[in-house]
Amino acid sequence: MTTTETVEDIHSTYADVEKPKESPSGKYLAFLSLAALGVVYGDIGTSPLYALRECFHGPHAIAVTPGNILGVLSLIFWSLIIVVSIKYLVFVLRADNHGEGGILSLAALATPIKPSGKTEKRVLIALGIFGAALLYGDGVLTPAISILGAVEGLTVATPAMTPFVVPVTIAILVGLFMFQSRGTARVGRVFGPVTLIWFTVLAVLGIAQIVQSPSVLSAANPLYGVNFFIENGWHGFVILGSVFLVVTGGEALYADMGHFGKKPIRLAWFFVALPGLLLNYFGQGALLLENPAMAENPFYRLAPSWALYPMIVLATSAAVIASQALISGAFSLTMQAVQLGFLPRVKIQHTSSREFGQIYLPGVNWAIMVGCIAIVIGFGSSSRLASAYGIAVTSTMVITTILFYFVARERWNWGFLPTAALCGAFLIIDLAFFGANAIKILDGGWFPLGLAALIFTVMVTWKKGRSILQRRVTEETEPLEEFLEKLERDKPMRVPGLAVFMNGNASRTPPAMLHNLEHNKVLHEQVLFVTVKTRPIPYVREDEREKLERLGNGFWRVKIYYGYMEDPNIPRELEKLSRPGLILRRCDITYFLGRETIIATRKYPGMARWRERLFGLLTKNARSATAYFGIPPNRVVELGEQVEI
C-alpha cells in the first residue's frame, strides 16, 4: 500500500512537540504584523464597501431613519467587539494546534482523528469536515464579492461604465490567482503596505465625517441595538444578515494563523484594522444622518469628488487583497485535509524557509479561480452576491464554537459552568446570525451550501474509502513475522542492494513484496519496510521522527512520523538512519511501491456503488505516491493490483 497510515491516537505527543519556529520579535514581528494585515485582514477590511449599504439599500433594506442608523451602527460595533475581538482574537486563537489554526486543527484538538474511527467522536469529526467544506464555498465567494463591490465604484463615477464592471472584475481575478505562486510572504510584502494605507484612509474618511456629526458616536451604547430590535421586530432580525457582513473575515483569520502566528495577527487587529473599521462605519453612519439619500453607496460618498477615482483604485487594490485571506486559508486547509486523510494527495509547494505554514497549492488555486469567475458571471453584481454571502461563514462559526467548547473542557480542563456560559453566549450570537442569513438560501445562499455539500461528500468518501481499502489489502496479506519465518525456510535467491518497501501497515507484509517475490523470485540482500504515519499535530520533533527496528536476516522496519502540516520526504529521512549492519547507499536503493486499481462491486459492504466509483476516480487522479513521498522516479518499481471494494 502506498499511502500513509493517517493519524495515530497519541495524546501525549501534544505536550511534547513544538512548532519548529521561535516567537517573532523586533523587526521580524513588525514585518509579520504588516504582512498579516495584508493577508489576514483584507477580507474583513473591505466590508465597508458593501456592509452598511446592504442594510439600507439591499433587498431587505430598512428605512434610513436616525433610530435605525444608530441601531445598525450599534450592532456593527458590538459584532466587531464580541465576535472578532473577543471570540476569535482572545479565545479561539488560543486553540492553536502547535501554531496551526483552522477548523480541522480545532477538530483534531477536540477529538483524535484516526484511520479506524472506532473511538472518535464521529459527530465532532463530521462537524469539522463540514465546517472545512463550508470554508471552500466562502473562499470562492469572497474574491468575487470584494472585487465586484470595489469595481462597481466606477458606476458611481459614471453609469456608462456599468457594462465593463464584470469584465474588469474577471481580469483582476485572473491576475490575482496568477500572483499566488509567489508565496504568502511575497504577497504579504506587497499587500501589507497597501492595506495599511487602506485602513488609514478608512479612518481619515470616517473621522472627517464624524466631526460633522459627533452624535453618531453614541451608537456605541448597546441600548441602541436593543431598541432597534424592539422597534423593527422581524425586519430588524433580518437585517442581522447584512450586519454579519462586517465580521465575515473572522474564520479566515483563524485559518491563516499558521502563516503568521497569533501575536502578529492580534497586533494588526487591535492597532490598525479595528480602529480603521469602526471609524469608517461611524463615518458612513454620520453621512446617512445628514443625508439619507446617500444610502445607495455611502462608502464612496464619504470621499470628496476629486478623490473618487483614486478611491476606486485603492478600493479595488484592497478588494484584491481581501481575497487573499480566504485563498491562503484554503491552501492551509487543504494541506491539513490531505495529511489527516480527508482528501487525495495534491501538489504542495512551500514558499518560505522561515514560516512552514506558507504554502502554494496549484490545483486548489486554479479551481478557486474558475469558481470565482463562474459566479461573477452568474450573479453579476455584489448586491446579488451578498444574498449568497454569509450563510457559509455563519455555519462555520457555529461549528467553531461547538468544537471550541470540547477543546476547552477536555483539552484545557476548564470548568463546566464558565465554559458553558462563554460558549453559550457565543453560540446565541452565532445562531442569531445563522438564522438571519438562512433566509438568503433561496436568493443565492444555496450555492455555498451546495458546494460545501459536494466537498463534504468527497472528503468523507475519501476517508471511508481509504479505510475500506486498507482493510481489504490487509485481508489479502499475512502478518510480517509469519512471512519472514517462511523466508527462513524457503530461502529465496538474494541479490545485492537495498530494497525499500512502502508499507501502510507495519505489522503486515507489503503487497508489493509478495508480488515481487511471485514475479521476480528474488530478494535484495537488505530489505527495509517503511511505514509513514501522520500524527494529529502539525509538526513532529526531529528526535521523534523515526523508529528503526532490526528484524534479522537483512530485514529492517522503520516507522517515520510526520505532522499534518509537513511534507513527507522518504529519501531525506533514510539518509539520517545510521545503524551497524544497515548500508544505505543512494545508488543501491530500489523503492517498491504498490499501485491499486479500485474495482467497485456489490461483493463487499461499506459504501454505495456511486461512492465506490467516486473513490476510484479520486484514487486514479491523486498525486502519485512517488512524487508525494519525494522518491526519485528512476529508483522506483511499481507493482499494481486490482482491489475490489
QUIKA-V513428 format. One record per backbone hydrogen bond with DSSP energy under -0.5 kcal/mol. NH is the residue of the N-H (numbers start at 1). CO is the residue of the C=O. E is the energy in kcal/mol with one decimal. If there is no record, write none. Layout:
# QUIKA-V513428
NH/CO/E, NH/CO/E
This chain:
# QUIKA-V513428
5/532/-2.5, 6/4/-1.1, 7/534/-1.4, 8/534/-0.5, 10/8/-1.4, 11/9/-0.6, 13/10/-0.8, 14/11/-1.4, 15/12/-0.7, 16/12/-0.7, 16/13/-0.9, 17/13/-2.0, 21/19/-2.7, 28/25/-1.0, 29/25/-0.9, 30/26/-2.0, 31/27/-2.6, 32/28/-2.6, 33/29/-2.5, 34/30/-2.2, 35/31/-2.7, 36/32/-3.0, 37/33/-1.9, 38/34/-1.5, 39/35/-2.6, 40/36/-2.4, 41/36/-1.1, 41/37/-0.5, 45/41/-1.8, 46/42/-1.0, 46/43/-1.0, 47/44/-0.9, 49/46/-1.8, 50/47/-1.7, 51/47/-3.1, 54/50/-2.3, 55/51/-1.0, 56/52/-1.3, 57/53/-2.3, 58/54/-0.8, 61/58/-1.7, 62/55/-2.1, 65/63/-1.8, 69/65/-2.8, 70/66/-2.5, 71/67/-2.1, 72/68/-2.9, 73/69/-2.4, 74/70/-2.1, 75/71/-2.0, 76/72/-2.4, 77/73/-2.8, 78/74/-2.4, 79/75/-1.9, 80/76/-2.2, 81/77/-1.8, 82/78/-2.9, 83/79/-1.9, 84/79/-1.0, 85/80/-2.3, 86/81/-2.0, 87/82/-2.8, 88/83/-1.6, 89/84/-2.8, 90/85/-0.7, 90/86/-0.6, 91/86/-1.6, 91/87/-0.5, 92/87/-3.4, 93/88/-2.3, 94/91/-1.6, 95/91/-0.6, 95/92/-1.7, 96/94/-1.9, 97/100/-2.7, 98/96/-1.7, 100/97/-0.9, 106/102/-2.1, 107/103/-2.2, 108/104/-2.2, 109/105/-1.6, 110/106/-2.2, 111/107/-2.0, 114/112/-0.6, 115/6/-0.8, 120/117/-0.5, 122/120/-1.4, 124/121/-0.6, 125/121/-2.0, 126/122/-2.8, 127/123/-2.4, 128/124/-2.5, 129/125/-2.5, 130/126/-2.6, 131/127/-2.7, 132/128/-2.1, 133/129/-2.4, 134/130/-2.3, 135/131/-1.5, 136/132/-1.1, 137/133/-1.2, 138/134/-2.0, 139/135/-2.2, 140/136/-1.3, 141/137/-1.7, 142/138/-2.7, 143/139/-0.6, 144/140/-0.8, 145/141/-2.7, 146/142/-2.3, 147/143/-2.1, 148/144/-2.3, 149/145/-2.2, 150/146/-1.5, 151/147/-2.8, 152/148/-2.1, 153/150/-1.8, 154/151/-2.2, 155/152/-1.2, 156/152/-0.6, 156/153/-0.7, 157/153/-1.5, 158/154/-2.6, 161/158/-2.0, 162/159/-1.8, 164/161/-1.5, 165/161/-0.5, 165/162/-1.4, 168/164/-2.3, 169/165/-2.2, 170/166/-2.4, 171/167/-2.2, 172/168/-2.2, 173/169/-2.2, 174/170/-2.3, 175/171/-1.9, 176/172/-2.4, 177/173/-2.3, 178/174/-1.8, 179/175/-1.2, 180/176/-0.5, 180/177/-0.6, 181/178/-0.6, 182/179/-1.6, 183/180/-2.1, 187/183/-2.5, 188/184/-3.2, 189/185/-2.2, 190/186/-1.6, 191/187/-3.4, 192/188/-3.2, 193/189/-0.5, 194/190/-0.9, 195/191/-2.9, 196/192/-2.3, 197/193/-2.1, 198/194/-2.4, 199/195/-2.8, 200/196/-1.9, 201/197/-2.7, 202/198/-2.6, 203/199/-2.2, 204/200/-2.5, 205/201/-2.9, 206/202/-2.0, 207/203/-2.8, 208/204/-2.4, 209/205/-1.2, 210/206/-2.6, 211/207/-2.3, 212/209/-0.8, 213/209/-1.0, 213/210/-0.7, 216/213/-2.0, 217/214/-1.8, 218/215/-1.6, 219/216/-1.9, 220/217/-1.8, 221/218/-2.0, 224/221/-1.7, 225/221/-0.5, 226/222/-1.9, 227/223/-2.9, 228/224/-1.7, 229/225/-1.5, 230/226/-2.0, 231/227/-2.7, 232/228/-1.9, 233/229/-2.1, 235/232/-1.3, 236/232/-0.7, 237/233/-1.6, 238/234/-2.2, 239/235/-1.7, 240/236/-0.6, 240/237/-1.1, 241/238/-1.8, 242/239/-1.2, 243/239/-2.4, 244/240/-2.3, 245/242/-1.3, 246/243/-2.0, 247/244/-2.0, 248/245/-0.7, 250/247/-2.0, 253/249/-1.9, 254/250/-1.1, 255/251/-2.0, 256/252/-2.0, 257/254/-1.2, 258/255/-0.5, 259/256/-1.6, 260/256/-0.8, 260/257/-0.7, 261/257/-2.9, 265/261/-1.2, 266/262/-2.6, 267/263/-2.5, 268/264/-2.4, 269/265/-1.6, 270/266/-2.4, 271/267/-2.0, 272/268/-1.1, 273/268/-2.5, 274/269/-2.9, 276/272/-2.0, 277/273/-2.5, 278/274/-2.5, 279/275/-2.3, 280/276/-1.8, 281/277/-2.7, 282/278/-2.4, 283/279/-1.9, 284/280/-2.7, 285/281/-2.3, 286/282/-2.4, 287/283/-2.1, 288/284/-2.1, 289/285/-2.0, 290/286/-1.5, 291/287/-2.8, 294/291/-2.0, 295/292/-1.5, 296/293/-0.7, 297/294/-1.3, 301/297/-1.5, 302/298/-0.8, 302/299/-1.2, 303/299/-0.5, 303/300/-0.8, 307/304/-1.5, 308/305/-1.2, 311/307/-2.3, 312/308/-2.1, 313/309/-2.2, 314/310/-2.6, 315/311/-3.2, 316/312/-2.4, 317/313/-2.2, 318/314/-2.6, 319/315/-2.3, 320/316/-2.2, 321/317/-1.9, 322/318/-2.2, 323/319/-1.3, 324/320/-0.5, 324/321/-1.4, 325/321/-0.7, 325/322/-0.6, 326/322/-0.6, 327/323/-1.9, 328/324/-2.9, 329/325/-1.5, 330/326/-2.2, 331/327/-1.7, 332/328/-2.1, 333/329/-2.5, 334/330/-2.3, 335/331/-2.2, 336/332/-2.2, 337/333/-2.4, 338/334/-2.5, 339/335/-2.2, 340/336/-2.2, 341/338/-1.1, 342/337/-3.3, 343/337/-1.0, 349/360/-2.6, 351/358/-2.4, 352/358/-0.6, 356/354/-0.6, 357/258/-0.6, 358/355/-1.6, 359/357/-0.9, 360/349/-2.6, 362/360/-0.6, 365/361/-2.5, 366/362/-2.4, 367/363/-1.8, 368/364/-2.4, 369/365/-2.0, 370/366/-2.3, 371/367/-2.1, 372/368/-2.7, 373/369/-2.5, 374/370/-2.2, 375/371/-2.1, 376/372/-2.1, 377/373/-2.1, 378/374/-2.4, 379/375/-3.0, 380/375/-0.6, 380/376/-1.7, 385/381/-1.9, 386/382/-2.1, 387/383/-0.7, 387/384/-0.7, 388/384/-0.5, 388/385/-1.1, 389/385/-1.8, 394/390/-2.8, 395/391/-1.7, 396/392/-2.0, 397/393/-2.5, 398/394/-1.9, 399/395/-2.0, 400/396/-2.5, 401/397/-2.0, 402/398/-1.9, 403/399/-2.6, 404/400/-2.6, 405/401/-1.8, 406/402/-1.4, 407/403/-2.1, 408/404/-2.8, 409/405/-2.4, 410/406/-2.6, 411/406/-0.6, 411/407/-1.9, 412/407/-1.7, 414/408/-2.9, 419/415/-1.7, 420/416/-3.0, 421/417/-2.7, 422/418/-2.4, 423/419/-2.7, 424/420/-2.2, 425/421/-2.0, 426/422/-2.1, 427/423/-2.6, 428/424/-2.1, 429/425/-1.7, 430/426/-2.8, 431/427/-3.0, 432/428/-1.9, 433/429/-2.3, 434/430/-2.5, 435/431/-2.9, 436/432/-2.1, 437/433/-1.9, 438/434/-1.6, 439/435/-0.6, 440/437/-2.1, 441/438/-1.6, 444/440/-0.5, 444/441/-1.1, 445/440/-2.9, 446/441/-1.8, 447/444/-1.7, 448/444/-0.5, 449/445/-1.3, 450/446/-3.0, 451/447/-2.7, 452/448/-2.4, 453/449/-2.4, 454/450/-2.1, 455/451/-2.4, 456/452/-2.9, 457/453/-2.1, 458/454/-2.0, 459/455/-2.6, 460/456/-2.7, 461/457/-2.0, 462/458/-2.4, 463/459/-2.3, 464/460/-2.6, 465/461/-2.9, 466/462/-2.5, 467/463/-1.6, 468/464/-2.4, 469/465/-2.9, 470/466/-2.5, 471/467/-1.9, 472/468/-2.6, 473/469/-2.7, 474/470/-2.2, 475/471/-1.9, 476/472/-1.0, 477/474/-1.2, 480/507/-2.3, 483/479/-2.0, 484/480/-2.5, 485/481/-1.8, 486/482/-1.7, 487/483/-1.9, 488/484/-1.6, 489/485/-1.2, 490/486/-3.1, 491/487/-2.7, 493/521/-0.7, 495/523/-2.5, 498/588/-2.3, 499/526/-2.6, 500/498/-0.5, 500/590/-3.1, 501/499/-0.6, 501/528/-2.6, 502/500/-0.6, 502/592/-1.7, 503/530/-3.4, 506/504/-0.5, 508/505/-1.7, 509/478/-2.1, 513/510/-0.9, 514/510/-1.5, 515/511/-2.4, 516/512/-2.1, 517/513/-2.5, 518/514/-2.1, 519/515/-2.3, 520/516/-3.1, 521/516/-0.7, 521/517/-1.1, 523/493/-2.8, 525/495/-2.4, 526/497/-1.8, 527/554/-2.8, 528/499/-3.1, 529/527/-0.5, 529/556/-2.9, 530/501/-2.7, 530/528/-0.6, 531/529/-0.5, 531/558/-2.4, 533/531/-0.5, 533/560/-2.8, 534/5/-1.1, 535/533/-0.6, 535/562/-2.9, 536/8/-0.7, 537/535/-1.6, 538/97/-0.6, 544/541/-1.7, 545/542/-1.5, 547/559/-1.9, 549/557/-3.1, 551/549/-0.5, 551/555/-2.5, 552/555/-1.0, 555/552/-1.5, 556/527/-2.5, 557/549/-3.0, 558/529/-2.9, 559/547/-2.3, 560/531/-3.0, 560/558/-0.5, 561/545/-3.2, 562/533/-2.4, 564/535/-0.5, 564/537/-2.3, 565/538/-1.8, 566/563/-1.7, 570/629/-2.6, 573/569/-1.7, 574/570/-2.6, 575/571/-1.7, 576/572/-0.6, 576/573/-0.9, 577/573/-0.5, 577/574/-1.1, 582/579/-2.0, 583/581/-0.7, 584/582/-0.6, 585/583/-0.6, 586/584/-0.6, 588/585/-2.3, 589/585/-0.5, 589/586/-1.1, 590/498/-2.6, 591/635/-3.2, 592/500/-3.4, 593/591/-0.5, 593/637/-2.4, 595/639/-1.8, 597/641/-2.7, 598/596/-0.6, 599/643/-2.8, 600/598/-0.6, 612/608/-2.2, 613/609/-2.4, 614/610/-2.0, 615/611/-2.6, 616/612/-2.3, 617/613/-2.3, 618/614/-2.5, 619/615/-2.6, 620/616/-2.2, 621/617/-1.6, 622/618/-0.7, 622/619/-0.7, 623/345/-2.2, 628/624/-2.5, 629/625/-2.6, 630/627/-1.0, 631/626/-2.4, 635/632/-2.1, 636/633/-1.3, 637/591/-3.0, 639/593/-2.7, 640/638/-0.5, 641/595/-2.1, 643/597/-2.8, 645/599/-2.2
